[in-house]
Amino acid sequence: MRMSRTFKTADYDATLDVTVRLGDCLPPDHLARFVVDTIAQLDLSAIYARYGSRGGQPYAPEILLGLLFYGYATGTFSSRKIERATYETVPFRFIAANLHPDHDTLATFRKTFLPELKDLFVQVLLLAQLAGVLKLGNISLDGTKIHADASKSKAVSYKHLLALEAQLRAEVEELFALSESLDQGDLPSGLVVADEVAIRQARLARLAEAKAVLSARAKERDAIEQAEYASKVREREEKAQRTGRTPRGRPPKPPTPGPRDKDQYNFTDPDSRIMKNSTDQGFDQHYNAQVAVDQVSLLIVGESLSSHPTDQHELEPTLDAIPSQIGPVAAGALDNGYFSEANIAACERRAIDAYIATGRDPHHPSWQERFAALGAPPGEEASPSEKMAYKLKTAIGKAIYGLRKCTVEPVIGIIKEIVGFRQFSLRGEQAAAGKWCLVCVAFNLKRLHSLLSG
């Protein structure tokens, strides 16, 4: 049965000949236009200064930065995909000005100018401040694990490293002994003793390098753990003096110095570390990325990256990354992973009013606990933990700390879940730190565009 209704049809051959104006495809408030306009306001003299006077005509840094910023803001991180997008996608084609930088050019530019991104990060924040959307006051700070460009199957534990070292030394000795019987004609066919010895000596050299790195990391950990142990002992002694009784629980155990059997070294990316996944109970090869987020604008005002598995020693580097040009920080909200006397003192030195959780809050507190009256503040002799716990129960403490989960955690969630940045493609802590800064700049551009468009 033939239907009487008519349909709109497509003439694809004619469509291929249609001339499309890019201005008609990109509304005036499109993110691509905003990225181009913002880059035009940045001072790129430091990047231009690194170009030589010889060679072919290079692409202007504005074009390459625009492609990278827009790509990272919209979840396109691969230089090959960005190159293809300059042919197939209207926003990328507009930013590239109808040019098509190849993926090698994009990748080389990104890797070469990662150090300059720190300055661009500051400039974008100053533009946000000039536009009136950033008035730095209170911040929230948190960290997240980002997968390194390395597999944990390429890692070796300190215990296994020692066993491999002993095995290889024994094999070298065996091969040397075997070489003494060359004239007896007892060697297997195809065996070249010198080549086999060279292979094992090269492996021994790599193991020695891994051993030295693990020993250096162990010394760093020993200093940190010794300081934590001394703090716990001092707090326990002060409590005993105040109460006149021995505190409950076992006294803290002194740390064991030196490398441990389960310490890991990765041969693909030695700077990365085995860390616990934030989404499950497994472990993988990661870097620890940190962000400090303004509680009002939700702009990232400070960022850092390290290979430390925990957050406790990431506070100061992240606070130091907040540009002084955008003003002082009034207060900071942090979860219990950052709690320590050293971090409280670090905030005090910077005149930052710290609100750091001293432990995990119960999921379902009783109404009596929720509406209990706030008692008298602890005395001067109280421990830092007791003073901070009381501070968090005050009205201002609840207000500032209560914003942590709806400020910094959504920012990290957007970066990992919406934008989709979950793994580094560059190896080494310095390169990974530069790429994390690029991610933060791209996020800030997208957030600034949203703030100014809303």
Order of alpha helices (4+ residues) and beta strands (2+ residues): alpha-alpha-alpha-alpha-alpha-alpha-alpha-alpha-alpha-beta-beta-alpha-alpha-beta-beta-beta-beta-alpha-beta-alpha-beta-alpha-alpha-alpha-alpha-alpha
